[in-house]
Amino acid sequence: HRFDPSRQPATAPVPQRSHQPARVSSLPVVETFHSLQGEGLHAGRSAFFIRLGGCTVGCSWCDTKHSWPQAAHPSLELQALANEAATAQQQGAAFVVITGGEPLHHNLDGFCQALTEMAPTLPRHLETSGVDPLSGSFSWITLSPKAHKPPTQELLGCCDELKAVVHGPEDLAFAEAMAAQAPQAQWLLQPGWDSPQGQELAIAFVRNQPRWRLSLQTHKWLGVR
């Protein structure tokens, strides 16, 4: 499979990559919860999730569309969020996951600093589509690129895990194009939820591509949050 730019939407916007959002003292929070990481290479491990509000990427298959409108979610002080993460670590969380929405719509420098102060030994993981400049500091970055809003070269070059969602053959071509720009990362294909074609394509592809792995949304299969 090869990535064919002509198959992408003609009106696909080009992400802005020059300006980082201003530092903030609070963040819009959809929810926080302590559960198990359900996807990717860290699946099955205890994790504390912080889901931030706000997303303009607009994937049709998104399972957290309620997170898109930033103004619909309360802003919480960075210190309070960091305290929650520190408490979760005491209760067994192996790491904290900052997800969304699209977390990099916000400047995460201050929040990562607060986490360092409150929970210095708690690893920080980021889940992002990579459309914005990187802010904050993380021990693990999961990049889930989208063809209609491609990621920045910065995120492609520093991600630890590249996780491409598959619904149709064109997604395999896009995944290969993204992987070619992220040689340092672990490459994963994840079938779209409730997509039989995506599941069939991803399994067949991974079976014949030794560098790739299959990622499943195990939390949905298990019925856990």
N, C-alpha and C positions, 0 to 999 in steps of 0.2 A: 504494500500500500504506500502511496505517496500523497503528501498534502497538496491539494490543488486550490490555490487562493481564489480561483474563479468560482468555486462552489460555495464560497462564503457569501453572506448577505451583502448586497452592493452598498447598503447604507450603514454597514457596521462602523460604529464610531471608534476613533483611535483614542486610547486612554491618554490622559494628561500625565506627564511624567516629570515635570520640572519643579513643582512646588509641593512641599510637605505641609500638611495641615498644622496650624498653630498649636502650641502646647496648651493643654487643658487641665483643669483641676477636678473635673468630673467627667463621667462617660454615660451615654444612654444605655441602660441595661434592660434587656428583654427578660432574662432569667439567669439564675445561678443554680447549679445543682451538682451533687456528688454522685457519680455513677461509674460505669466502665466505659473506656474508649471502645467504640464499636467498629471503627474502620481503620484501615491502614496497618502499618507495621507495628503499631503499639496497641492493636486491638486486644481486648481482654484484660487490660491493666486498669487499676483504679485511677480515676481522674476527677478533678474538679473543673467544671465547665463554667465559663463566663461568656454568655452570648450577648454581644453588643448590638444595638439597634442601628438601622440605617444601611441601605444597600441600593445602589443604582445600576447594578449589573443586570438584574432582571431575567434570570434563567426561568424558562417556562416550567421546568420540572422541579423547581425548588420546593423543598418540603418545609421551609420556614418562612413563607411569604409574609407572615405576620410581623416578621422582624424588619421588613423593608422601610416602613415610615419611621424615621428617626424620632420625630416629635411625639409619636404615640407611646414612647417609653420613658420612664422616669430617669433623670440623671442622678447618679450616685457618686459620692466623693471617692476619690482614688484610695484614700486611706481606709475607708470602710470596706471597699472591695478587697483590698489587700489583706485586711483583717479576716474576711471570710475565707480567703485562700489559705491563710496561715492556720485557721481552725480546721479546715478540711485536711490539711497535711497531718495535723495531729490525730485526725480520725482515719488516716490510712491512705489519703490520696498520694499517688506517686508523682504526679505532676499536675500543673494547671494548664487548661486549654483555653486560649482566647479565640473565640469564633464569632460568627454572626448569622445573618447580616454579612457585611464586609467590614471586618475590624480595622483595616488600614485606611478606611475613610476618615479615621480619627488618628491623631498623633498619640502614639502609645509610649513615648519616652518617659513621661512622668509616671505613668502607671507601672511600667517595668521597674522604675526606680523605687517606687513604693513597695512593690513586691520584693525587691532585693532587700529592702530594709526590714520588712516584716517577716519574710520567709526566705532567708538567704540560701537555703539548701533545696528549695522547691524548684525543680526545672520548669521552665516556661515554654509551652508549645503554642504555635500560631497556625491557624487554618485560614487561608486566604486565596482569593482568585488572582491576586497579584496585579491588580490594575492601578494601584497607587504606590508611591514611594514607600520603602520600608522605614518604619519608625519602631523604637523599642529594641530590646535585645532578647534573643531567644536561643534556647538550646536545640530546638527542633522546629523546622518550618515545613508545613505541608502546603504545597501549591496545587490548587485545583484549577487549571486554566480553562478558559471558555473561548470558543472560536469567535463568538460575536463581539467579545471584548477581550482581546489577547493580553497577556501579562507583560509587564516590563521586563527588559533584559536583566535588570538588577535582580528581580525575584527569580527569574530562570537560572541565574548564575549562582544564587546562594541557597536555594531550597534544598532540603534534605530528602524530601519525598515528593515526587510528582505523581498526582493521582488524577487520572483522566476518566471522566464518566462516559459510558458508551451506551448509545441508543441505536445507532445505525452505522453503516460502513464508513461514512464520512468522518465519524468520530475516531476511528482507528487511524485514519490518515493524519488527522490533526494531532492525535496523541504522539505519533511517530515524529512529527515535525517539532513538537514541543520537547520531546525527549532528546532530540538531536542537539538542542540548545541547552540542555541540562545534564551533561554527562556525569556530573558528580552525584546526582540524585539517585535514589531508589525509584524504579518506575513501576507504577501500579495501574491496572485497569479495573474500573468498578462499574458493573452493569447498572444502568438506571433502574431504580426501584420499580417493580411491576413492569419490566420491559423484557419479555421473552427473547426478542431479537437481540437486545443488548447483551443478555446473559449468554446466548449461544455464540455470538460473535466474540465476546471477551474470552470465554473458555477456549474456543478454538484458536484464538490468536496467542494466548499465553502458552498453550500447549506446544506451540511451534516457535516460541520466542524465549530463549532461556534467561534473558535479562529481565523479563517482565514478570510481575506477580499479579495474582487475582486478589482484589479487595472486595469484601462483602460487607453490607451493613448489618452486622451480626446483632446489634442491639434491636433492630426491627424484627429479625427472626425470633429473637428471644422474648420480645415484648417488654424490654426494659427501656428506661428513659435514656 
